[in-house]
Amino acid sequence: MKPSRSILHLRKLTKPSLLKRIQPQPKPRTMKSPPRKQLLTIPLPRSPPKQISPKNPTPSQPPRLTGAMMSTLGPNENREAGAMSLLAPGGKTPVYATALMGIATLCVAVFVHPLGHLVTLVGVLLLVLSTFLANFFRDPDRVIPRDEGVLVSSADGHVMFVVRERAIGRRPSKAETESGEMESDEHTGEWLAKALDAPLSFTTEQRWERVPAGEEGADDVWRIAVFMSPLDVHVNRAPLASTITHMEHRTGKGRQRGPFRPAFRKESEFNERVRTVFSANGKGGHRKGMDIEVTQISGALARTIVPWSQIGMDLRRGQRYGMIRLGSRVDTRAPAARFTPVVVGAEAKDEDFPKGEYVYAGKTILFSSSRSE
Protein backbone atom coordinates (compact mmCIF):
# COMPACT_ATOMS: atom_id res chain seq x y z
CA MET A 1 0.00 0.00 0.00
CA LYS A 2 1.46 3.34 -1.07
CA PRO A 3 1.54 6.29 1.32
CA SER A 4 -0.73 9.16 0.56
CA ARG A 5 0.42 12.50 -0.76
CA SER A 6 -0.23 14.26 2.53
CA ILE A 7 2.05 11.83 4.36
CA LEU A 8 4.84 12.39 1.80
CA HIS A 9 4.44 16.12 2.10
CA LEU A 10 4.72 15.89 5.86
CA ARG A 11 7.92 13.88 5.61
CA LYS A 12 9.48 16.54 3.43
CA LEU A 13 8.64 19.19 5.94
CA THR A 14 10.19 17.18 8.77
CA LYS A 15 13.60 16.72 7.12
CA PRO A 16 16.46 17.96 9.32
CA SER A 17 17.89 20.30 6.64
CA LEU A 18 14.55 21.92 6.09
CA LEU A 19 13.90 22.24 9.77
CA LYS A 20 17.16 24.19 10.15
CA ARG A 21 15.98 26.68 7.53
CA ILE A 22 12.59 27.08 9.11
CA GLN A 23 13.76 27.40 12.70
CA PRO A 24 14.35 31.04 13.68
CA GLN A 25 17.98 32.01 14.15
CA PRO A 26 18.90 33.14 17.66
CA LYS A 27 19.75 36.80 18.09
CA PRO A 28 23.44 37.56 18.66
CA ARG A 29 24.32 38.37 22.21
CA THR A 30 25.39 41.87 22.96
CA MET A 31 27.85 42.66 25.71
CA LYS A 32 26.39 45.03 28.17
CA SER A 33 28.76 47.82 29.15
CA PRO A 34 29.15 48.45 32.86
CA PRO A 35 27.19 51.38 34.18
CA ARG A 36 29.05 54.67 34.14
CA LYS A 37 29.85 56.38 37.37
CA GLN A 38 27.98 59.62 37.71
CA LEU A 39 30.25 62.58 38.43
CA LEU A 40 29.23 65.25 40.86
CA THR A 41 28.85 68.54 38.99
CA ILE A 42 28.64 71.89 40.73
CA PRO A 43 26.86 74.59 38.73
CA LEU A 44 28.96 77.77 38.39
CA PRO A 45 27.46 81.24 38.08
CA ARG A 46 27.40 82.39 34.49
CA SER A 47 28.81 85.83 33.76
CA PRO A 48 27.04 87.97 31.18
CA PRO A 49 28.72 88.21 27.76
CA LYS A 50 31.24 91.01 27.39
CA GLN A 51 30.18 93.91 25.24
CA ILE A 52 32.70 95.17 22.69
CA SER A 53 33.30 98.81 23.43
CA PRO A 54 36.26 101.19 23.80
CA LYS A 55 36.16 100.55 27.57
CA ASN A 56 36.23 96.76 27.10
CA PRO A 57 38.26 96.03 23.93
CA THR A 58 38.62 92.64 22.35
CA PRO A 59 41.90 90.73 22.91
CA SER A 60 43.07 91.70 19.44
CA GLN A 61 42.67 95.40 20.20
CA PRO A 62 45.24 97.20 22.40
CA PRO A 63 43.71 98.89 25.44
CA ARG A 64 43.34 102.64 25.15
CA LEU A 65 43.59 105.05 28.05
CA THR A 66 40.42 107.01 28.72
CA GLY A 67 40.32 110.34 30.52
CA ALA A 68 39.60 108.67 33.85
CA MET A 69 42.47 106.23 33.35
CA MET A 70 44.85 109.05 32.43
CA SER A 71 44.03 110.90 35.62
CA THR A 72 45.23 107.91 37.65
CA LEU A 73 48.69 108.16 36.12
CA GLY A 74 49.49 111.33 38.02
CA PRO A 75 51.19 114.45 36.70
CA ASN A 76 54.62 112.85 36.50
CA GLU A 77 53.78 109.60 34.69
CA ASN A 78 53.13 111.13 31.29
CA ARG A 79 53.83 108.22 29.01
CA GLU A 80 51.75 108.42 25.84
CA ALA A 81 49.10 105.70 25.57
CA GLY A 82 49.23 103.10 22.82
CA ALA A 83 51.98 102.30 20.37
CA MET A 84 54.31 105.08 19.33
CA SER A 85 54.21 106.01 15.64
CA LEU A 86 57.88 107.21 15.67
CA LEU A 87 56.97 110.01 13.24
CA ALA A 88 55.27 113.29 14.08
CA PRO A 89 51.92 114.12 12.44
CA GLY A 90 52.47 115.24 8.87
CA GLY A 91 55.70 113.29 8.49
CA LYS A 92 54.49 109.93 7.19
CA THR A 93 53.47 111.15 3.73
CA PRO A 94 56.76 112.84 2.70
CA VAL A 95 58.90 110.08 4.27
CA TYR A 96 57.04 107.17 2.69
CA ALA A 97 56.52 108.94 -0.65
CA THR A 98 60.20 109.75 -1.18
CA ALA A 99 61.23 106.26 -0.04
CA LEU A 100 58.86 104.56 -2.51
CA MET A 101 59.97 106.88 -5.31
CA GLY A 102 63.61 106.07 -4.58
CA ILE A 103 62.97 102.31 -4.57
CA ALA A 104 60.97 102.54 -7.81
CA THR A 105 63.73 104.56 -9.48
CA LEU A 106 66.38 102.01 -8.48
CA CYS A 107 64.19 99.21 -9.86
CA VAL A 108 64.03 101.05 -13.19
CA ALA A 109 67.82 101.41 -13.17
CA VAL A 110 68.32 97.67 -12.50
CA PHE A 111 65.63 96.07 -14.65
CA VAL A 112 65.18 98.62 -17.47
CA HIS A 113 68.17 100.90 -18.15
CA PRO A 114 70.37 103.02 -15.85
CA LEU A 115 70.94 105.75 -18.50
CA GLY A 116 74.58 106.11 -17.64
CA HIS A 117 73.86 105.68 -13.91
CA LEU A 118 71.75 108.85 -13.93
CA VAL A 119 68.63 106.95 -12.85
CA THR A 120 70.64 105.20 -10.14
CA LEU A 121 71.88 108.55 -8.82
CA VAL A 122 68.34 109.94 -8.69
CA GLY A 123 67.14 106.88 -6.76
CA VAL A 124 69.95 107.16 -4.23
CA LEU A 125 69.28 110.88 -3.72
CA LEU A 126 65.59 110.17 -3.10
CA LEU A 127 66.46 107.58 -0.47
CA VAL A 128 68.87 110.02 1.19
CA LEU A 129 66.11 112.65 1.22
CA SER A 130 63.71 110.14 2.77
CA THR A 131 66.26 109.38 5.49
CA PHE A 132 66.69 113.10 6.23
CA LEU A 133 62.92 113.61 6.46
CA ALA A 134 62.55 110.61 8.76
CA ASN A 135 65.25 112.06 11.01
CA PHE A 136 63.56 115.47 11.00
CA PHE A 137 60.02 114.18 11.71
CA ARG A 138 61.12 111.64 14.32
CA ASP A 139 59.10 111.74 17.52
CA PRO A 140 60.70 109.53 20.21
CA ASP A 141 58.95 108.65 23.43
CA ARG A 142 60.23 110.23 26.63
CA VAL A 143 60.12 109.28 30.31
CA ILE A 144 58.75 112.31 32.16
CA PRO A 145 60.40 113.27 35.50
CA ARG A 146 58.46 112.51 38.68
CA ASP A 147 59.81 115.46 40.68
CA GLU A 148 57.34 117.83 42.31
CA GLY A 149 57.31 121.54 41.48
CA VAL A 150 59.55 121.43 38.39
CA LEU A 151 59.20 122.68 34.82
CA VAL A 152 60.53 120.51 32.00
CA SER A 153 61.95 121.71 28.72
CA SER A 154 59.55 122.30 25.83
CA ALA A 155 62.18 121.69 23.14
CA ASP A 156 65.30 119.73 22.25
CA GLY A 157 68.50 121.70 21.74
CA HIS A 158 71.23 123.80 23.31
CA VAL A 159 70.40 126.47 25.90
CA MET A 160 71.30 129.85 24.39
CA PHE A 161 70.94 131.97 27.52
CA VAL A 162 69.30 132.18 30.94
CA VAL A 163 68.29 135.74 31.84
CA ARG A 164 66.17 137.53 34.45
CA GLU A 165 63.77 140.06 32.88
CA ARG A 166 61.02 142.52 33.70
CA ALA A 167 58.18 143.83 31.55
CA ILE A 168 58.45 147.43 30.29
CA GLY A 169 55.75 147.48 27.60
CA ARG A 170 52.94 145.56 25.94
CA ARG A 171 50.82 145.40 22.85
CA PRO A 172 48.17 148.16 22.79
CA SER A 173 44.46 147.48 22.75
CA LYS A 174 42.27 148.69 19.91
CA ALA A 175 41.22 151.79 21.84
CA GLU A 176 44.81 152.60 22.75
CA THR A 177 45.86 152.19 19.12
CA GLU A 178 43.21 154.68 17.99
CA SER A 179 44.27 157.17 20.67
CA GLY A 180 47.82 157.26 19.29
CA GLU A 181 49.54 156.59 22.61
CA MET A 182 51.69 153.74 21.30
CA GLU A 183 55.23 153.58 19.98
CA SER A 184 55.98 152.19 16.53
CA ASP A 185 58.92 149.96 15.64
CA GLU A 186 60.06 149.29 12.08
CA HIS A 187 60.27 145.51 12.53
CA THR A 188 58.17 144.63 15.57
CA GLY A 189 55.13 146.91 15.16
CA GLU A 190 53.27 148.99 17.76
CA TRP A 191 53.98 148.94 21.50
CA LEU A 192 52.53 150.69 24.53
CA ALA A 193 55.23 151.87 26.95
CA LYS A 194 53.43 150.36 29.94
CA ALA A 195 53.44 146.80 31.24
CA LEU A 196 50.35 144.85 32.19
CA ASP A 197 48.90 145.45 35.65
CA ALA A 198 49.61 141.76 36.27
CA PRO A 199 52.68 141.05 34.12
CA LEU A 200 52.82 137.39 35.18
CA SER A 201 49.38 136.71 33.65
CA PHE A 202 50.87 136.95 30.13
CA THR A 203 47.47 137.88 28.66
CA THR A 204 49.16 139.70 25.78
CA GLU A 205 52.65 139.93 24.31
CA GLN A 206 54.96 142.15 26.37
CA ARG A 207 58.30 143.83 25.83
CA TRP A 208 61.01 142.76 28.26
CA GLU A 209 64.39 144.03 29.41
CA ARG A 210 67.22 142.47 31.42
CA VAL A 211 67.08 143.20 35.17
CA PRO A 212 70.31 144.78 36.49
CA ALA A 213 71.86 143.21 39.56
CA GLY A 214 70.34 144.59 42.76
CA GLU A 215 67.09 145.76 41.09
CA GLU A 216 65.16 142.50 41.28
CA GLY A 217 61.39 142.75 41.71
CA ALA A 218 58.42 140.53 42.55
CA ASP A 219 57.11 140.59 38.97
CA ASP A 220 60.37 139.48 37.32
CA VAL A 221 60.59 136.37 35.18
CA TRP A 222 63.31 133.94 34.22
CA ARG A 223 63.65 133.35 30.48
CA ILE A 224 65.43 130.31 29.04
CA ALA A 225 65.96 130.19 25.27
CA VAL A 226 66.63 126.83 23.57
CA PHE A 227 68.04 126.71 20.04
CA MET A 228 66.85 123.81 17.88
CA SER A 229 69.13 122.89 14.99
CA PRO A 230 67.77 121.09 11.87
CA LEU A 231 69.11 117.80 13.30
CA ASP A 232 67.23 118.04 16.61
CA VAL A 233 63.78 116.68 17.41
CA HIS A 234 61.32 119.46 16.57
CA VAL A 235 58.28 118.28 18.57
CA ASN A 236 57.42 120.59 21.48
CA ARG A 237 55.97 119.52 24.83
CA ALA A 238 54.08 121.15 27.71
CA PRO A 239 56.32 122.24 30.62
CA LEU A 240 53.78 121.30 33.31
CA ALA A 241 50.33 119.80 33.88
CA SER A 242 48.14 122.68 32.79
CA THR A 243 45.37 124.16 30.67
CA ILE A 244 46.05 126.38 27.65
CA THR A 245 44.51 129.79 28.34
CA HIS A 246 46.04 131.93 25.56
CA MET A 247 47.50 131.31 22.11
CA GLU A 248 48.75 134.19 19.98
CA HIS A 249 50.25 134.05 16.49
CA ARG A 250 52.48 136.93 15.42
CA THR A 251 53.73 137.26 11.86
CA GLY A 252 55.65 140.51 12.20
CA LYS A 253 54.72 144.08 11.41
CA GLY A 254 51.32 144.47 9.80
CA ARG A 255 50.56 141.73 7.31
CA GLN A 256 54.19 141.07 6.48
CA ARG A 257 55.74 137.78 7.53
CA GLY A 258 58.91 138.37 9.38
CA PRO A 259 61.47 139.66 9.89
CA PHE A 260 63.28 136.33 9.77
CA ARG A 261 66.59 136.31 11.58
CA PRO A 262 68.65 133.16 12.19
CA ALA A 263 67.20 131.35 15.20
CA PHE A 264 70.56 131.20 16.99
CA ARG A 265 70.60 135.03 17.29
CA LYS A 266 68.88 136.82 20.14
CA GLU A 267 67.17 139.21 17.69
CA SER A 268 65.19 136.26 16.30
CA GLU A 269 62.66 136.65 19.15
CA PHE A 270 60.60 138.86 16.81
CA ASN A 271 60.50 136.33 13.97
CA GLU A 272 57.15 134.74 13.19
CA ARG A 273 56.10 133.16 16.48
CA VAL A 274 53.31 131.48 18.43
CA ARG A 275 52.95 132.44 22.10
CA THR A 276 51.18 129.90 24.35
CA VAL A 277 50.24 130.43 28.00
CA PHE A 278 49.93 127.34 30.21
CA SER A 279 47.91 127.77 33.41
CA ALA A 280 48.74 125.20 36.12
CA ASN A 281 45.86 122.90 37.07
CA GLY A 282 47.12 122.23 40.59
CA LYS A 283 48.93 118.96 39.84
CA GLY A 284 52.64 118.29 40.04
CA GLY A 285 53.28 120.53 43.04
CA HIS A 286 52.23 123.80 41.34
CA ARG A 287 49.72 126.34 42.58
CA LYS A 288 46.54 126.27 40.52
CA GLY A 289 46.28 129.27 38.20
CA MET A 290 50.00 130.00 37.98
CA ASP A 291 50.92 130.91 34.38
CA ILE A 292 53.92 129.90 32.27
CA GLU A 293 54.63 131.42 28.84
CA VAL A 294 56.23 129.40 26.04
CA THR A 295 57.00 131.04 22.68
CA GLN A 296 57.71 129.00 19.55
CA ILE A 297 59.90 131.07 17.22
CA SER A 298 60.45 130.10 13.59
CA GLY A 299 63.88 130.27 11.99
CA ALA A 300 65.06 131.73 8.71
CA LEU A 301 64.94 128.37 6.89
CA ALA A 302 61.51 126.74 7.12
CA ARG A 303 59.44 129.47 8.82
CA THR A 304 56.64 127.06 9.76
CA ILE A 305 55.06 126.55 13.20
CA VAL A 306 52.49 123.76 13.53
CA PRO A 307 50.35 123.91 16.72
CA TRP A 308 48.41 120.73 17.57
CA SER A 309 46.51 122.16 20.55
CA GLN A 310 44.02 124.94 21.16
CA ILE A 311 42.73 127.18 23.92
CA GLY A 312 40.98 125.26 26.69
CA MET A 313 42.83 122.00 26.12
CA ASP A 314 44.15 120.18 29.19
CA LEU A 315 47.70 118.84 28.93
CA ARG A 316 49.84 116.63 31.10
CA ARG A 317 53.44 117.42 31.92
CA GLY A 318 55.55 116.55 28.89
CA GLN A 319 52.59 116.05 26.56
CA ARG A 320 53.13 116.98 22.90
CA TYR A 321 51.36 120.17 21.82
CA GLY A 322 53.05 121.26 18.55
CA MET A 323 56.22 121.42 16.48
CA ILE A 324 58.44 123.83 14.55
CA ARG A 325 59.92 122.77 11.23
CA LEU A 326 63.68 122.98 10.72
CA GLY A 327 65.99 125.40 12.56
CA SER A 328 64.09 127.30 15.23
CA ARG A 329 63.94 128.35 18.88
CA VAL A 330 61.70 128.06 21.95
CA ASP A 331 61.63 130.56 24.86
CA THR A 332 60.15 129.70 28.28
CA ARG A 333 59.26 132.39 30.83
CA ALA A 334 58.49 131.51 34.46
CA PRO A 335 57.92 133.68 37.57
CA ALA A 336 61.30 134.41 39.16
CA ALA A 337 59.76 134.47 42.64
CA ARG A 338 58.70 130.83 42.35
CA PHE A 339 61.37 129.15 40.24
CA THR A 340 65.13 128.83 39.97
CA PRO A 341 66.83 127.85 36.67
CA VAL A 342 68.95 124.69 36.88
CA VAL A 343 70.54 124.67 33.39
CA VAL A 344 73.56 126.48 31.93
CA GLY A 345 73.37 128.72 28.87
CA ALA A 346 76.00 129.51 26.25
CA GLU A 347 76.24 133.11 27.54
CA ALA A 348 77.66 131.79 30.82
CA LYS A 349 80.75 130.57 28.89
CA ASP A 350 81.02 127.47 31.02
CA GLU A 351 83.93 125.20 30.07
CA ASP A 352 81.75 122.11 30.40
CA PHE A 353 79.01 123.57 28.18
CA PRO A 354 80.62 125.91 25.60
CA LYS A 355 77.50 125.75 23.40
CA GLY A 356 75.13 125.68 26.32
CA GLU A 357 73.70 122.67 28.10
CA TYR A 358 71.81 120.25 25.83
CA VAL A 359 68.22 119.64 26.94
CA TYR A 360 65.49 117.20 25.87
CA ALA A 361 61.81 118.12 25.53
CA GLY A 362 59.67 116.64 28.28
CA LYS A 363 62.69 115.06 29.98
CA THR A 364 65.20 117.70 31.09
CA ILE A 365 64.24 119.90 34.04
CA LEU A 366 64.71 123.63 33.32
CA PHE A 367 63.36 125.10 36.57
CA SER A 368 63.04 123.84 40.10
CA SER A 369 60.64 125.31 42.63
CA SER A 370 62.21 127.89 44.91
CA ARG A 371 59.39 127.69 47.45
CA SER A 372 56.66 125.22 48.41
CA GLU A 373 53.22 125.80 46.93
C-alpha positions as CSV (number, residue, x, y, z in Angstrom):
1,M,0.0,0.0,0.0
2,K,1.5,3.3,-1.1
3,P,1.5,6.3,1.3
4,S,-0.7,9.2,0.6
5,R,0.4,12.5,-0.8
6,S,-0.2,14.3,2.5
7,I,2.0,11.8,4.4
8,L,4.8,12.4,1.8
9,H,4.4,16.1,2.1
10,L,4.7,15.9,5.9
11,R,7.9,13.9,5.6
12,K,9.5,16.5,3.4
13,L,8.6,19.2,5.9
14,T,10.2,17.2,8.8
15,K,13.6,16.7,7.1
16,P,16.5,18.0,9.3
17,S,17.9,20.3,6.6
18,L,14.6,21.9,6.1
19,L,13.9,22.2,9.8
20,K,17.2,24.2,10.1
21,R,16.0,26.7,7.5
22,I,12.6,27.1,9.1
23,Q,13.8,27.4,12.7
24,P,14.4,31.0,13.7
25,Q,18.0,32.0,14.2
26,P,18.9,33.1,17.7
27,K,19.7,36.8,18.1
28,P,23.4,37.6,18.7
29,R,24.3,38.4,22.2
30,T,25.4,41.9,23.0
31,M,27.9,42.7,25.7
32,K,26.4,45.0,28.2
33,S,28.8,47.8,29.2
34,P,29.2,48.4,32.9
35,P,27.2,51.4,34.2
36,R,29.1,54.7,34.1
37,K,29.9,56.4,37.4
38,Q,28.0,59.6,37.7
39,L,30.3,62.6,38.4
40,L,29.2,65.2,40.9
41,T,28.9,68.5,39.0
42,I,28.6,71.9,40.7
43,P,26.9,74.6,38.7
44,L,29.0,77.8,38.4
45,P,27.5,81.2,38.1
46,R,27.4,82.4,34.5
47,S,28.8,85.8,33.8
48,P,27.0,88.0,31.2
49,P,28.7,88.2,27.8
50,K,31.2,91.0,27.4
51,Q,30.2,93.9,25.2
52,I,32.7,95.2,22.7
53,S,33.3,98.8,23.4
54,P,36.3,101.2,23.8
55,K,36.2,100.6,27.6
56,N,36.2,96.8,27.1
57,P,38.3,96.0,23.9
58,T,38.6,92.6,22.3
59,P,41.9,90.7,22.9
60,S,43.1,91.7,19.4
61,Q,42.7,95.4,20.2
62,P,45.2,97.2,22.4
63,P,43.7,98.9,25.4
64,R,43.3,102.6,25.2
65,L,43.6,105.1,28.1
66,T,40.4,107.0,28.7
67,G,40.3,110.3,30.5
68,A,39.6,108.7,33.9
69,M,42.5,106.2,33.4
70,M,44.8,109.0,32.4
71,S,44.0,110.9,35.6
72,T,45.2,107.9,37.7
73,L,48.7,108.2,36.1
74,G,49.5,111.3,38.0
75,P,51.2,114.4,36.7
76,N,54.6,112.8,36.5
77,E,53.8,109.6,34.7
78,N,53.1,111.1,31.3
79,R,53.8,108.2,29.0
80,E,51.8,108.4,25.8
81,A,49.1,105.7,25.6
82,G,49.2,103.1,22.8
83,A,52.0,102.3,20.4
84,M,54.3,105.1,19.3
85,S,54.2,106.0,15.6
86,L,57.9,107.2,15.7
87,L,57.0,110.0,13.2
88,A,55.3,113.3,14.1
89,P,51.9,114.1,12.4
90,G,52.5,115.2,8.9
91,G,55.7,113.3,8.5
92,K,54.5,109.9,7.2
93,T,53.5,111.2,3.7
94,P,56.8,112.8,2.7
95,V,58.9,110.1,4.3
96,Y,57.0,107.2,2.7
97,A,56.5,108.9,-0.7
98,T,60.2,109.8,-1.2
99,A,61.2,106.3,0.0
100,L,58.9,104.6,-2.5
101,M,60.0,106.9,-5.3
102,G,63.6,106.1,-4.6
103,I,63.0,102.3,-4.6
104,A,61.0,102.5,-7.8
105,T,63.7,104.6,-9.5
106,L,66.4,102.0,-8.5
107,C,64.2,99.2,-9.9
108,V,64.0,101.0,-13.2
109,A,67.8,101.4,-13.2
110,V,68.3,97.7,-12.5
111,F,65.6,96.1,-14.7
112,V,65.2,98.6,-17.5
113,H,68.2,100.9,-18.1
114,P,70.4,103.0,-15.8
115,L,70.9,105.7,-18.5
116,G,74.6,106.1,-17.6
117,H,73.9,105.7,-13.9
118,L,71.7,108.9,-13.9
119,V,68.6,107.0,-12.8
120,T,70.6,105.2,-10.1
121,L,71.9,108.5,-8.8
122,V,68.3,109.9,-8.7
123,G,67.1,106.9,-6.8
124,V,70.0,107.2,-4.2
125,L,69.3,110.9,-3.7
126,L,65.6,110.2,-3.1
127,L,66.5,107.6,-0.5
128,V,68.9,110.0,1.2
129,L,66.1,112.7,1.2
130,S,63.7,110.1,2.8
131,T,66.3,109.4,5.5
132,F,66.7,113.1,6.2
133,L,62.9,113.6,6.5
134,A,62.5,110.6,8.8
135,N,65.2,112.1,11.0
136,F,63.6,115.5,11.0
137,F,60.0,114.2,11.7
138,R,61.1,111.6,14.3
139,D,59.1,111.7,17.5
140,P,60.7,109.5,20.2
141,D,59.0,108.7,23.4
142,R,60.2,110.2,26.6
143,V,60.1,109.3,30.3
144,I,58.8,112.3,32.2
145,P,60.4,113.3,35.5
146,R,58.5,112.5,38.7
147,D,59.8,115.5,40.7
148,E,57.3,117.8,42.3
149,G,57.3,121.5,41.5
150,V,59.6,121.4,38.4
151,L,59.2,122.7,34.8
152,V,60.5,120.5,32.0
153,S,61.9,121.7,28.7
154,S,59.5,122.3,25.8
155,A,62.2,121.7,23.1
156,D,65.3,119.7,22.3
157,G,68.5,121.7,21.7
158,H,71.2,123.8,23.3
159,V,70.4,126.5,25.9
160,M,71.3,129.8,24.4
161,F,70.9,132.0,27.5
162,V,69.3,132.2,30.9
163,V,68.3,135.7,31.8
164,R,66.2,137.5,34.4
165,E,63.8,140.1,32.9
166,R,61.0,142.5,33.7
167,A,58.2,143.8,31.5
168,I,58.4,147.4,30.3
169,G,55.8,147.5,27.6
170,R,52.9,145.6,25.9
171,R,50.8,145.4,22.8
172,P,48.2,148.2,22.8
173,S,44.5,147.5,22.8
174,K,42.3,148.7,19.9
175,A,41.2,151.8,21.8
176,E,44.8,152.6,22.8
177,T,45.9,152.2,19.1
178,E,43.2,154.7,18.0
179,S,44.3,157.2,20.7
180,G,47.8,157.3,19.3
181,E,49.5,156.6,22.6
182,M,51.7,153.7,21.3
183,E,55.2,153.6,20.0
184,S,56.0,152.2,16.5
185,D,58.9,150.0,15.6
186,E,60.1,149.3,12.1
187,H,60.3,145.5,12.5
188,T,58.2,144.6,15.6
189,G,55.1,146.9,15.2
190,E,53.3,149.0,17.8
191,W,54.0,148.9,21.5
192,L,52.5,150.7,24.5
193,A,55.2,151.9,27.0
194,K,53.4,150.4,29.9
195,A,53.4,146.8,31.2
196,L,50.4,144.9,32.2
197,D,48.9,145.5,35.6
198,A,49.6,141.8,36.3
199,P,52.7,141.0,34.1
200,L,52.8,137.4,35.2
201,S,49.4,136.7,33.7
202,F,50.9,137.0,30.1
203,T,47.5,137.9,28.7
204,T,49.2,139.7,25.8
205,E,52.6,139.9,24.3
206,Q,55.0,142.1,26.4
207,R,58.3,143.8,25.8
208,W,61.0,142.8,28.3
209,E,64.4,144.0,29.4
210,R,67.2,142.5,31.4
211,V,67.1,143.2,35.2
212,P,70.3,144.8,36.5
213,A,71.9,143.2,39.6
214,G,70.3,144.6,42.8
215,E,67.1,145.8,41.1
216,E,65.2,142.5,41.3
217,G,61.4,142.7,41.7
218,A,58.4,140.5,42.6
219,D,57.1,140.6,39.0
220,D,60.4,139.5,37.3
221,V,60.6,136.4,35.2
222,W,63.3,133.9,34.2
223,R,63.6,133.3,30.5
224,I,65.4,130.3,29.0
225,A,66.0,130.2,25.3
226,V,66.6,126.8,23.6
227,F,68.0,126.7,20.0
228,M,66.8,123.8,17.9
229,S,69.1,122.9,15.0
230,P,67.8,121.1,11.9
231,L,69.1,117.8,13.3
232,D,67.2,118.0,16.6
233,V,63.8,116.7,17.4
234,H,61.3,119.5,16.6
235,V,58.3,118.3,18.6
236,N,57.4,120.6,21.5
237,R,56.0,119.5,24.8
238,A,54.1,121.1,27.7
239,P,56.3,122.2,30.6
240,L,53.8,121.3,33.3
241,A,50.3,119.8,33.9
242,S,48.1,122.7,32.8
243,T,45.4,124.2,30.7
244,I,46.1,126.4,27.7
245,T,44.5,129.8,28.3
246,H,46.0,131.9,25.6
247,M,47.5,131.3,22.1
248,E,48.7,134.2,20.0
249,H,50.3,134.0,16.5
250,R,52.5,136.9,15.4
251,T,53.7,137.3,11.9
252,G,55.6,140.5,12.2
253,K,54.7,144.1,11.4
254,G,51.3,144.5,9.8
255,R,50.6,141.7,7.3
256,Q,54.2,141.1,6.5
257,R,55.7,137.8,7.5
258,G,58.9,138.4,9.4
259,P,61.5,139.7,9.9
260,F,63.3,136.3,9.8
261,R,66.6,136.3,11.6
262,P,68.7,133.2,12.2
263,A,67.2,131.4,15.2
264,F,70.6,131.2,17.0
265,R,70.6,135.0,17.3
266,K,68.9,136.8,20.1
267,E,67.2,139.2,17.7
268,S,65.2,136.3,16.3
269,E,62.7,136.6,19.1
270,F,60.6,138.9,16.8
271,N,60.5,136.3,14.0
272,E,57.2,134.7,13.2
273,R,56.1,133.2,16.5
274,V,53.3,131.5,18.4
275,R,53.0,132.4,22.1
276,T,51.2,129.9,24.3
277,V,50.2,130.4,28.0
278,F,49.9,127.3,30.2
279,S,47.9,127.8,33.4
280,A,48.7,125.2,36.1
281,N,45.9,122.9,37.1
282,G,47.1,122.2,40.6
283,K,48.9,119.0,39.8
284,G,52.6,118.3,40.0
285,G,53.3,120.5,43.0
286,H,52.2,123.8,41.3
287,R,49.7,126.3,42.6
288,K,46.5,126.3,40.5
289,G,46.3,129.3,38.2
290,M,50.0,130.0,38.0
291,D,50.9,130.9,34.4
292,I,53.9,129.9,32.3
293,E,54.6,131.4,28.8
294,V,56.2,129.4,26.0
295,T,57.0,131.0,22.7
296,Q,57.7,129.0,19.6
297,I,59.9,131.1,17.2
298,S,60.4,130.1,13.6
299,G,63.9,130.3,12.0
300,A,65.1,131.7,8.7
301,L,64.9,128.4,6.9
302,A,61.5,126.7,7.1
303,R,59.4,129.5,8.8
304,T,56.6,127.1,9.8
305,I,55.1,126.6,13.2
306,V,52.5,123.8,13.5
307,P,50.4,123.9,16.7
308,W,48.4,120.7,17.6
309,S,46.5,122.2,20.6
310,Q,44.0,124.9,21.2
311,I,42.7,127.2,23.9
312,G,41.0,125.3,26.7
313,M,42.8,122.0,26.1
314,D,44.1,120.2,29.2
315,L,47.7,118.8,28.9
316,R,49.8,116.6,31.1
317,R,53.4,117.4,31.9
318,G,55.5,116.6,28.9
319,Q,52.6,116.0,26.6
320,R,53.1,117.0,22.9
321,Y,51.4,120.2,21.8
322,G,53.1,121.3,18.5
323,M,56.2,121.4,16.5
324,I,58.4,123.8,14.5
325,R,59.9,122.8,11.2
326,L,63.7,123.0,10.7
327,G,66.0,125.4,12.6
328,S,64.1,127.3,15.2
329,R,63.9,128.4,18.9
330,V,61.7,128.1,22.0
331,D,61.6,130.6,24.9
332,T,60.2,129.7,28.3
333,R,59.3,132.4,30.8
334,A,58.5,131.5,34.5
335,P,57.9,133.7,37.6
336,A,61.3,134.4,39.2
337,A,59.8,134.5,42.6
338,R,58.7,130.8,42.3
339,F,61.4,129.1,40.2
340,T,65.1,128.8,40.0
341,P,66.8,127.9,36.7
342,V,68.9,124.7,36.9
343,V,70.5,124.7,33.4
344,V,73.6,126.5,31.9
345,G,73.4,128.7,28.9
346,A,76.0,129.5,26.2
347,E,76.2,133.1,27.5
348,A,77.7,131.8,30.8
349,K,80.7,130.6,28.9
350,D,81.0,127.5,31.0
351,E,83.9,125.2,30.1
352,D,81.7,122.1,30.4
353,F,79.0,123.6,28.2
354,P,80.6,125.9,25.6
355,K,77.5,125.8,23.4
356,G,75.1,125.7,26.3
357,E,73.7,122.7,28.1
358,Y,71.8,120.3,25.8
359,V,68.2,119.6,26.9
360,Y,65.5,117.2,25.9
361,A,61.8,118.1,25.5
362,G,59.7,116.6,28.3
363,K,62.7,115.1,30.0
364,T,65.2,117.7,31.1
365,I,64.2,119.9,34.0
366,L,64.7,123.6,33.3
367,F,63.4,125.1,36.6
368,S,63.0,123.8,40.1
369,S,60.6,125.3,42.6
370,S,62.2,127.9,44.9
371,R,59.4,127.7,47.4
372,S,56.7,125.2,48.4
373,E,53.2,125.8,46.9
